[in-house]
C-alpha cells in the first residue's frame, strides 16, 4: 500500500486556483484510473478532473464552493502499487492549501473538528451526551420534554376530518353549531380564528426562507457583473426601428431556405452591425484600464449572450464580418446548443470584442444591458411590436422594435453611440442594403 497525492494540475489558462463545483467521489470510495473525481471551475469553463491512479479515496481537498490552488492537494488516494505511485508523485510533501472562496466553505478537515477545539466530532459529542435506555435505545434527555394528551373525541364526518387535517386545524377548538362539526363550522373558524395562527381556506402557506450558496458559474457571473458596474461608467441609448420590411424579407428567405437553418433576427442584426463597425471602430474595442490602453479590433468577434440552465454564458462567433447570414445562423445555433449542453470549449467562451444580448420574445420595451468587461459596448434588440404608424397621410400597421446599446463612457461618446445606432437603423429599415457591395 502507498499514498498518492493527486495535485490540481495547471489547466493551461494562466490561472492560480480553481473552484470545486462538484465531487464525484467521497472518502472511502474505490476509484479506477481515469475515473472522474471532481468538476473544477476556472474563469472560462468547467473542467472534469480524472484520477491518474486506481485506489481508495482517503481525503478530499474541500467542499463544493472552495477554491484549490494549482499544485495543491485535490485528492489523496491509497494505492496498491508502490512503484506506480513513485512514478506519478513528486518528492515534495502534499500541499493542503485551500484558498477560501468569497462565500466561505468548510474544509473536510474542519468538518470533523468540534467548535471548542477538542477534536471530537459533533457525532461523538452527541453520543457522549446521550444515555442509553435499558433496552439499548437512546434515551431522550432533552429538557422539558412532555407528551401531550390525546384530544377528546369530536364528532365530524371523514370529509371534514380530512380537510381539517390538511389545514392543520385541531377540531376540538372548532365550535359546532349542532352535534357535529360541519364544513360551515370549519369555515367560520378559519374566518374568525385566523389570528390564532390558522389561515383561511384556499390560501396557501408561506414558503420557508431558502439559502442558496453562490458557487460555480453563478458566482462567476456575479463577480463579472459587479466588476463591470464598479469599473465602467455606463450610459445607454435606445432608438425605435421599423423592421416591417426586414421581417417581410426574413419570411421570404425562410420560405426558400432548404436545409439551411431558420433565420431569426440575430443573423441579420449581426450582419448590419459588422457593416457599420469600420466607420465606428471605437465600439468594437476592449479597454485595459490598468494599462490605460484601448485596443480597437479589426475583426468582429461577436459574443452572443445565451441563457443556460447553469446561468448566462457568452459564446463567441469568430470573424463574424466574414460570414453571410446563413453561416451566422448556423454558428449561433451550434454555439448556443453547446453552451446549453455544457459542452462549449474554453476558446468558444472567450475573446469577444462586442456582445449582443437578446431576450427573444421577452425582450421588453427597452433594456439597459451591462457591458461584458473589458469590452466597451453591448447591444440589445427588444421585442417586435405591431403598431399603427403614419405613412404620409395614411395610417398603416408597422412592426417596430427598440434597439438598446450600453457603452463605456470613458471610451465611447454619446454622439458616437447614437450615430452608430442610426447607421444600423438605416440598414435594418432598408434591408436590401445588407446585400449591397
Beta strands, then each sheet from edge to edge (+ up, - down):
strand 1: 2-7
strand 2: 17-23
strand 3: 30-31
strand 4: 36-41
strand 5: 46-50
strand 6: 55-60
strand 7: 67-69
strand 8: 73-79
strand 9: 98-99
strand 10: 234-242
strand 11: 285-288
strand 12: 293-296
strand 13: 302-308
strand 14: 311-317
strand 15: 354-356
strand 16: 377-391
strand 17: 394-408
sheet 1: 1+ 8- 6+ 3-
sheet 2: 5+ 4- 2+ 7- 9+
sheet 3: 10+ 17- 16+ 15+ 13+ 14-
sheet 4: 11+ 12-
end
